[in-house]
Amino acid sequence: RAGADYIAHSVRDRDVDREFVDLMKARNLCLSPTLTREVSTYVYESRAAFFDDIANSRSIESVWIAGNRVPDK
């Protein structure tokens, strides 16, 4: 309704309803969901199982997995 033509990081503060979807379709809005943001900022009590999932590991640099954090650049 405000005239946006791009939505980043998805909607996380409420359920997405039919009106929202219809408005997106009508405006041909682009949605760029950030699917792993919460994982990247979450601190686990113990090592999360997905760190050892070979399918997941192929797309993640080993130094990130070793320290469970993004390395300094």
N, CA, C and O atoms as CSV, one atom per row, in Angstrom:
chain,resi,resn,atom,element,x,y,z
A,1,ARG,N,N,0.818,-1.203,0.000
A,1,ARG,CA,C,0.000,0.000,0.000
A,1,ARG,C,C,0.855,1.257,0.000
A,1,ARG,O,O,0.423,2.303,-0.483
A,2,ALA,N,N,2.067,1.160,0.539
A,2,ALA,CA,C,2.954,2.326,0.624
A,2,ALA,C,C,3.728,2.550,-0.670
A,2,ALA,O,O,4.414,3.563,-0.808
A,3,GLY,N,N,3.629,1.629,-1.612
A,3,GLY,CA,C,4.287,1.829,-2.891
A,3,GLY,C,C,5.613,1.110,-3.052
A,3,GLY,O,O,6.358,1.391,-3.991
A,4,ALA,N,N,5.918,0.200,-2.166
A,4,ALA,CA,C,7.183,-0.538,-2.269
A,4,ALA,C,C,7.211,-1.380,-3.538
A,4,ALA,O,O,6.175,-1.832,-4.025
A,5,ASP,N,N,8.422,-1.582,-4.064
A,5,ASP,CA,C,8.556,-2.473,-5.214
A,5,ASP,C,C,9.550,-3.598,-4.920
A,5,ASP,O,O,9.912,-4.365,-5.812
A,6,TYR,N,N,9.987,-3.687,-3.663
A,6,TYR,CA,C,10.951,-4.719,-3.274
A,6,TYR,C,C,10.806,-4.955,-1.775
A,6,TYR,O,O,10.737,-4.001,-1.000
A,7,ILE,N,N,10.761,-6.201,-1.370
A,7,ILE,CA,C,10.712,-6.541,0.052
A,7,ILE,C,C,11.898,-7.444,0.356
A,7,ILE,O,O,12.088,-8.478,-0.285
A,8,ALA,N,N,12.692,-7.041,1.343
A,8,ALA,CA,C,13.857,-7.836,1.736
A,8,ALA,C,C,13.649,-8.391,3.140
A,8,ALA,O,O,13.030,-7.747,3.987
A,9,HIS,N,N,14.164,-9.573,3.374
A,9,HIS,CA,C,14.183,-10.225,4.687
A,9,HIS,C,C,12.852,-10.808,5.117
A,9,HIS,O,O,12.727,-11.237,6.264
A,10,SER,N,N,11.872,-10.843,4.263
A,10,SER,CA,C,10.581,-11.468,4.543
A,10,SER,C,C,9.777,-10.722,5.597
A,10,SER,O,O,10.176,-9.659,6.074
A,11,VAL,N,N,8.642,-11.301,5.948
A,11,VAL,CA,C,7.771,-10.759,6.990
A,11,VAL,C,C,7.886,-11.701,8.178
A,11,VAL,O,O,7.593,-12.891,8.066
A,12,ARG,N,N,8.312,-11.168,9.313
A,12,ARG,CA,C,8.520,-12.032,10.474
A,12,ARG,C,C,7.697,-11.606,11.684
A,12,ARG,O,O,7.662,-12.320,12.686
A,13,ASP,N,N,7.039,-10.460,11.607
A,13,ASP,CA,C,6.337,-9.965,12.790
A,13,ASP,C,C,4.860,-10.321,12.821
A,13,ASP,O,O,4.181,-10.048,13.811
A,14,ARG,N,N,4.356,-10.921,11.762
A,14,ARG,CA,C,2.946,-11.323,11.709
A,14,ARG,C,C,2.739,-12.325,10.591
A,14,ARG,O,O,3.607,-12.493,9.734
A,15,ASP,N,N,1.591,-12.992,10.595
A,15,ASP,CA,C,1.269,-13.930,9.523
A,15,ASP,C,C,1.031,-13.173,8.222
A,15,ASP,O,O,0.479,-12.073,8.223
A,16,VAL,N,N,1.449,-13.766,7.130
A,16,VAL,CA,C,1.180,-13.202,5.810
A,16,VAL,C,C,-0.222,-13.646,5.416
A,16,VAL,O,O,-0.528,-14.838,5.424
A,17,ASP,N,N,-1.065,-12.692,5.073
A,17,ASP,CA,C,-2.442,-13.031,4.720
A,17,ASP,C,C,-2.671,-12.914,3.212
A,17,ASP,O,O,-1.787,-12.489,2.469
A,18,ARG,N,N,-3.849,-13.290,2.782
A,18,ARG,CA,C,-4.205,-13.282,1.358
A,18,ARG,C,C,-4.092,-11.871,0.781
A,18,ARG,O,O,-3.632,-11.714,-0.350
A,19,GLU,N,N,-4.496,-10.849,1.520
A,19,GLU,CA,C,-4.409,-9.471,1.028
A,19,GLU,C,C,-2.963,-9.106,0.692
A,19,GLU,O,O,-2.696,-8.488,-0.338
A,20,PHE,N,N,-2.042,-9.488,1.558
A,20,PHE,CA,C,-0.622,-9.202,1.324
A,20,PHE,C,C,-0.146,-9.872,0.039
A,20,PHE,O,O,0.515,-9.244,-0.788
A,21,VAL,N,N,-0.482,-11.144,-0.122
A,21,VAL,CA,C,-0.078,-11.889,-1.326
A,21,VAL,C,C,-0.693,-11.259,-2.570
A,21,VAL,O,O,-0.016,-11.094,-3.585
A,22,ASP,N,N,-1.968,-10.910,-2.496
A,22,ASP,CA,C,-2.634,-10.294,-3.649
A,22,ASP,C,C,-2.009,-8.942,-4.013
A,22,ASP,O,O,-1.861,-8.630,-5.194
A,23,LEU,N,N,-1.644,-8.140,-3.009
A,23,LEU,CA,C,-0.979,-6.865,-3.281
A,23,LEU,C,C,0.386,-7.083,-3.925
A,23,LEU,O,O,0.772,-6.358,-4.842
A,24,MET,N,N,1.102,-8.074,-3.446
A,24,MET,CA,C,2.406,-8.372,-4.055
A,24,MET,C,C,2.243,-8.768,-5.519
A,24,MET,O,O,2.979,-8.298,-6.387
A,25,LYS,N,N,1.288,-9.624,-5.775
A,25,LYS,CA,C,1.049,-10.057,-7.156
A,25,LYS,C,C,0.621,-8.888,-8.038
A,25,LYS,O,O,1.118,-8.732,-9.154
A,26,ALA,N,N,-0.289,-8.078,-7.545
A,26,ALA,CA,C,-0.800,-6.951,-8.332
A,26,ALA,C,C,0.304,-5.958,-8.681
A,26,ALA,O,O,0.295,-5.380,-9.768
A,27,ARG,N,N,1.251,-5.756,-7.771
A,27,ARG,CA,C,2.344,-4.806,-8.002
A,27,ARG,C,C,3.576,-5.480,-8.599
A,27,ARG,O,O,4.577,-4.815,-8.863
A,28,ASN,N,N,3.511,-6.799,-8.814
A,28,ASN,CA,C,4.646,-7.563,-9.324
A,28,ASN,C,C,5.875,-7.330,-8.438
A,28,ASN,O,O,6.985,-7.104,-8.921
A,29,LEU,N,N,5.636,-7.392,-7.137
A,29,LEU,CA,C,6.668,-7.113,-6.140
A,29,LEU,C,C,7.714,-8.216,-6.077
A,29,LEU,O,O,7.396,-9.398,-6.207
A,30,CYS,N,N,8.947,-7.821,-5.880
A,30,CYS,CA,C,10.051,-8.761,-5.709
A,30,CYS,C,C,10.237,-9.015,-4.213
A,30,CYS,O,O,10.277,-8.071,-3.423
A,31,LEU,N,N,10.351,-10.280,-3.823
A,31,LEU,CA,C,10.596,-10.663,-2.432
A,31,LEU,C,C,11.937,-11.380,-2.364
A,31,LEU,O,O,12.163,-12.360,-3.074
A,32,SER,N,N,12.812,-10.892,-1.517
A,32,SER,CA,C,14.119,-11.507,-1.326
A,32,SER,C,C,14.208,-11.985,0.129
A,32,SER,O,O,14.655,-11.240,1.000
A,33,PRO,N,N,13.782,-13.225,0.390
A,33,PRO,CA,C,13.790,-13.702,1.771
A,33,PRO,C,C,15.205,-13.958,2.265
A,33,PRO,O,O,16.053,-14.450,1.520
A,34,THR,N,N,15.446,-13.630,3.484
A,34,THR,CA,C,16.719,-13.933,4.120
A,34,THR,C,C,16.476,-15.166,4.974
A,34,THR,O,O,16.033,-15.063,6.118
A,35,LEU,N,N,16.766,-16.323,4.414
A,35,LEU,CA,C,16.376,-17.577,5.031
A,35,LEU,C,C,17.282,-18.014,6.170
A,35,LEU,O,O,16.881,-18.846,6.983
A,36,THR,N,N,18.489,-17.479,6.250
A,36,THR,CA,C,19.404,-17.953,7.289
A,36,THR,C,C,19.881,-16.870,8.235
A,36,THR,O,O,20.834,-17.099,8.979
A,37,ARG,N,N,19.275,-15.729,8.240
A,37,ARG,CA,C,19.716,-14.651,9.128
A,37,ARG,C,C,19.706,-15.080,10.591
A,37,ARG,O,O,20.686,-14.873,11.306
A,38,GLU,N,N,18.603,-15.675,11.037
A,38,GLU,CA,C,18.505,-16.062,12.436
A,38,GLU,C,C,19.575,-17.089,12.800
A,38,GLU,O,O,20.137,-17.041,13.894
A,39,VAL,N,N,19.855,-18.007,11.896
A,39,VAL,CA,C,20.888,-19.006,12.155
A,39,VAL,C,C,22.249,-18.335,12.304
A,39,VAL,O,O,23.060,-18.752,13.131
A,40,SER,N,N,22.499,-17.311,11.517
A,40,SER,CA,C,23.816,-16.667,11.555
A,40,SER,C,C,24.038,-15.846,12.815
A,40,SER,O,O,25.181,-15.543,13.157
A,41,THR,N,N,22.976,-15.484,13.508
A,41,THR,CA,C,23.130,-14.656,14.697
A,41,THR,C,C,22.754,-15.386,15.983
A,41,THR,O,O,22.756,-14.788,17.059
A,42,TYR,N,N,22.439,-16.649,15.877
A,42,TYR,CA,C,21.978,-17.422,17.026
A,42,TYR,C,C,23.151,-18.126,17.692
A,42,TYR,O,O,24.027,-18.646,17.001
A,43,VAL,N,N,23.185,-18.152,18.988
A,43,VAL,CA,C,24.232,-18.856,19.728
A,43,VAL,C,C,23.629,-20.145,20.264
A,43,VAL,O,O,22.630,-20.122,20.982
A,44,TYR,N,N,24.232,-21.251,19.918
A,44,TYR,CA,C,23.729,-22.555,20.325
A,44,TYR,C,C,24.377,-23.007,21.626
A,44,TYR,O,O,25.539,-22.699,21.888
A,45,GLU,N,N,23.624,-23.736,22.435
A,45,GLU,CA,C,24.162,-24.296,23.672
A,45,GLU,C,C,25.240,-25.333,23.358
A,45,GLU,O,O,26.254,-25.420,24.051
A,46,SER,N,N,25.006,-26.115,22.305
A,46,SER,CA,C,25.975,-27.108,21.858
A,46,SER,C,C,26.021,-27.066,20.330
A,46,SER,O,O,25.218,-26.373,19.705
A,47,ARG,N,N,26.939,-27.789,19.738
A,47,ARG,CA,C,27.113,-27.780,18.288
A,47,ARG,C,C,25.846,-28.266,17.596
A,47,ARG,O,O,25.378,-29.374,17.855
A,48,ALA,N,N,25.296,-27.442,16.724
A,48,ALA,CA,C,24.076,-27.793,15.995
A,48,ALA,C,C,24.354,-28.896,14.978
A,48,ALA,O,O,25.403,-28.893,14.334
A,49,ALA,N,N,23.428,-29.834,14.830
A,49,ALA,CA,C,23.610,-30.989,13.938
A,49,ALA,C,C,23.838,-30.584,12.487
A,49,ALA,O,O,24.556,-31.274,11.762
A,50,PHE,N,N,23.236,-29.472,12.048
A,50,PHE,CA,C,23.383,-29.105,10.639
A,50,PHE,C,C,24.820,-28.752,10.267
A,50,PHE,O,O,25.168,-28.778,9.087
A,51,PHE,N,N,25.660,-28.424,11.248
A,51,PHE,CA,C,27.064,-28.150,10.945
A,51,PHE,C,C,27.769,-29.394,10.393
A,51,PHE,O,O,28.750,-29.281,9.657
A,52,ASP,N,N,27.272,-30.567,10.748
A,52,ASP,CA,C,27.895,-31.813,10.301
A,52,ASP,C,C,27.155,-32.465,9.143
A,52,ASP,O,O,27.525,-33.561,8.722
A,53,ASP,N,N,26.131,-31.828,8.624
A,53,ASP,CA,C,25.377,-32.340,7.482
A,53,ASP,C,C,26.190,-32.079,6.220
A,53,ASP,O,O,26.447,-30.925,5.875
A,54,ILE,N,N,26.597,-33.142,5.532
A,54,ILE,CA,C,27.483,-33.011,4.368
A,54,ILE,C,C,26.845,-32.159,3.268
A,54,ILE,O,O,27.549,-31.403,2.599
A,55,ALA,N,N,25.541,-32.265,3.067
A,55,ALA,CA,C,24.873,-31.463,2.032
A,55,ALA,C,C,24.976,-29.979,2.364
A,55,ALA,O,O,25.184,-29.156,1.473
A,56,ASN,N,N,24.834,-29.641,3.620
A,56,ASN,CA,C,24.939,-28.255,4.053
A,56,ASN,C,C,26.395,-27.786,4.014
A,56,ASN,O,O,26.676,-26.646,3.643
A,57,SER,N,N,27.298,-28.651,4.392
A,57,SER,CA,C,28.712,-28.286,4.487
A,57,SER,C,C,29.332,-27.927,3.152
A,57,SER,O,O,30.307,-27.177,3.113
A,58,ARG,N,N,28.802,-28.436,2.073
A,58,ARG,CA,C,29.357,-28.133,0.748
A,58,ARG,C,C,29.253,-26.654,0.416
A,58,ARG,O,O,30.056,-26.140,-0.363
A,59,SER,N,N,28.280,-25.963,0.992
A,59,SER,CA,C,28.065,-24.564,0.639
A,59,SER,C,C,28.564,-23.592,1.714
A,59,SER,O,O,28.359,-22.384,1.602
A,60,ILE,N,N,29.215,-24.117,2.750
A,60,ILE,CA,C,29.693,-23.277,3.842
A,60,ILE,C,C,31.205,-23.453,3.986
A,60,ILE,O,O,31.704,-24.579,3.997
A,61,GLU,N,N,31.914,-22.366,4.095
A,61,GLU,CA,C,33.354,-22.461,4.266
A,61,GLU,C,C,33.687,-23.151,5.587
A,61,GLU,O,O,33.076,-22.868,6.617
A,62,SER,N,N,34.663,-24.057,5.545
A,62,SER,CA,C,35.003,-24.853,6.723
A,62,SER,C,C,35.422,-24.005,7.915
A,62,SER,O,O,35.173,-24.397,9.055
A,63,VAL,N,N,36.049,-22.858,7.687
A,63,VAL,CA,C,36.467,-22.002,8.794
A,63,VAL,C,C,35.254,-21.461,9.551
A,63,VAL,O,O,35.330,-21.238,10.759
A,64,TRP,N,N,34.143,-21.250,8.857
A,64,TRP,CA,C,32.923,-20.793,9.519
A,64,TRP,C,C,32.387,-21.877,10.433
A,64,TRP,O,O,31.986,-21.613,11.566
A,65,ILE,N,N,32.387,-23.112,9.921
A,65,ILE,CA,C,31.871,-24.239,10.706
A,65,ILE,C,C,32.749,-24.480,11.933
A,65,ILE,O,O,32.239,-24.722,13.026
A,66,ALA,N,N,34.043,-24.414,11.753
A,66,ALA,CA,C,34.979,-24.685,12.849
A,66,ALA,C,C,34.750,-23.757,14.018
A,66,ALA,O,O,34.820,-24.189,15.169
A,67,GLY,N,N,34.482,-22.506,13.755
A,67,GLY,CA,C,34.286,-21.546,14.830
A,67,GLY,C,C,32.843,-21.198,15.072
A,67,GLY,O,O,32.526,-20.412,15.965
A,68,ASN,N,N,31.950,-21.788,14.266
A,68,ASN,CA,C,30.517,-21.477,14.343
A,68,ASN,C,C,30.271,-19.973,14.223
A,68,ASN,O,O,29.334,-19.445,14.821
A,69,ARG,N,N,31.113,-19.285,13.450
A,69,ARG,CA,C,30.924,-17.852,13.252
A,69,ARG,C,C,31.534,-17.463,11.907
A,69,ARG,O,O,32.311,-18.217,11.323
A,70,VAL,N,N,31.178,-16.303,11.437
A,70,VAL,CA,C,31.751,-15.770,10.213
A,70,VAL,C,C,33.113,-15.183,10.550
A,70,VAL,O,O,33.220,-14.395,11.489
A,71,PRO,N,N,34.158,-15.545,9.810
A,71,PRO,CA,C,35.490,-15.027,10.126
A,71,PRO,C,C,35.604,-13.530,9.845
A,71,PRO,O,O,34.889,-12.985,9.004
A,72,ASP,N,N,36.511,-12.882,10.562
A,72,ASP,CA,C,36.781,-11.465,10.304
A,72,ASP,C,C,37.414,-11.325,8.936
A,72,ASP,O,O,38.170,-12.191,8.495
A,73,LYS,N,N,37.099,-10.228,8.271
A,73,LYS,CA,C,37.673,-10.019,6.929
A,73,LYS,C,C,38.783,-9.007,7.002
A,73,LYS,O,O,39.397,-8.690,5.983
